[in-house]
Amino acid sequence: MLLQLARTTEPRGFRLVGEVDLSNVSTLSQALAHEIEAGGDLTLDLAGLAFMDSTGIQVIIQTARQLEGRGRLILLEPGDLVRRTLERVRLGQLANVEIVEDARDDRD
């Protein structure tokens, strides 16, 4: 399955649909680069993401580190498989990473 990226403005970031792996992680990395430069909070909606391998995790960790002191990386609604992967690498322990399990409650 391919990765589809859709830019979002409210909140600022991207909606990811499909899978992130070695074959397409550069697309994600390039899309995030400009947003990292701008600073401020950046949101990745992961609800439509079915799979993320270690290369995708590395991009997310690098993004969080590059935003440190300038903004938060907010990960919305990761599915079970992606959430377990994020937990395994303890991504939520980074000071500026926020994992939001059910964002629908916030949208009402």
C-alpha positions as CSV (number, residue, x, y, z in Angstrom):
1,M,0.0,0.0,0.0
2,L,1.3,3.4,-0.8
3,L,1.6,6.4,1.5
4,Q,-0.8,9.3,0.9
5,L,0.0,12.6,2.6
6,A,-2.6,15.4,2.9
7,R,-1.7,18.8,4.3
8,T,-3.9,20.0,7.1
9,T,-4.2,23.6,8.2
10,E,-6.3,23.3,11.4
11,P,-4.3,21.9,13.1
12,R,-1.1,22.5,11.0
13,G,0.4,19.3,9.8
14,F,-0.4,16.2,7.7
15,R,-2.8,13.4,7.5
16,L,-1.1,10.1,6.7
17,V,-2.9,7.3,5.0
18,G,-1.5,3.9,4.1
19,E,1.9,2.7,5.2
20,V,5.3,4.3,5.9
21,D,8.3,2.2,5.0
22,L,11.7,2.4,3.3
23,S,10.1,2.7,-0.1
24,N,8.3,6.0,0.7
25,V,9.8,7.4,3.9
26,S,11.7,10.1,1.9
27,T,8.4,11.6,0.8
28,L,7.3,12.0,4.4
29,S,10.7,13.4,5.4
30,Q,10.7,16.0,2.6
31,A,7.1,17.0,3.4
32,L,8.1,17.6,7.1
33,A,11.3,19.5,6.4
34,H,9.6,22.7,5.5
35,E,7.2,22.5,8.4
36,I,10.1,21.9,10.8
37,E,11.9,25.0,9.5
38,A,8.8,27.1,10.3
39,G,8.7,25.8,13.9
40,G,5.7,25.8,16.1
41,D,3.4,22.8,16.8
42,L,3.1,20.2,14.1
43,T,0.3,17.6,14.0
44,L,0.4,14.2,12.3
45,D,-3.0,12.5,12.0
46,L,-2.1,8.8,12.0
47,A,-5.7,7.4,12.1
48,G,-5.4,6.2,8.5
49,L,-1.9,4.8,8.9
50,A,-1.9,1.0,8.8
51,F,1.8,0.4,9.2
52,M,5.1,2.2,10.0
53,D,8.5,0.5,10.0
54,S,11.7,1.7,11.7
55,T,12.5,4.2,9.0
56,G,9.2,6.0,9.7
57,I,9.9,5.9,13.4
58,Q,13.3,7.5,12.8
59,V,11.7,10.3,10.8
60,I,9.2,11.0,13.6
61,I,12.0,11.0,16.2
62,Q,14.1,13.3,14.1
63,T,11.2,15.6,13.6
64,A,10.5,15.8,17.3
65,R,14.2,16.5,18.1
66,Q,14.4,19.2,15.4
67,L,11.2,20.9,16.9
68,E,12.5,20.8,20.4
69,G,12.3,24.2,22.1
70,R,10.3,25.5,19.1
71,G,7.1,23.4,19.1
72,R,5.5,20.1,19.9
73,L,4.9,17.1,17.6
74,I,1.4,15.9,18.1
75,L,0.5,12.4,16.9
76,L,-3.3,12.0,16.5
77,E,-5.1,8.7,16.8
78,P,-2.5,6.1,16.0
79,G,-4.1,2.7,15.2
80,D,-3.3,-0.3,17.5
81,L,-0.3,-1.5,15.4
82,V,1.3,2.0,15.0
83,R,0.6,2.9,18.7
84,R,2.3,-0.3,19.9
85,T,5.3,0.5,17.7
86,L,5.4,4.1,19.1
87,E,5.2,2.7,22.7
88,R,8.0,0.2,22.1
89,V,10.4,3.0,21.2
90,R,9.0,5.1,24.1
91,L,8.3,8.0,21.7
92,G,5.8,9.5,24.2
93,Q,8.7,10.1,26.7
94,L,10.2,12.8,24.5
95,A,9.3,16.1,26.2
96,N,7.7,17.7,23.1
97,V,5.8,14.7,21.8
98,E,2.1,14.3,22.6
99,I,0.2,11.2,21.5
100,V,-3.6,11.9,21.4
101,E,-5.6,8.7,21.5
102,D,-9.1,10.0,20.7
103,A,-9.0,13.4,19.1
104,R,-12.7,13.3,18.1
105,D,-13.6,14.4,21.7
106,D,-11.6,17.6,21.1
107,R,-13.2,18.4,17.8
108,D,-16.8,18.7,19.2
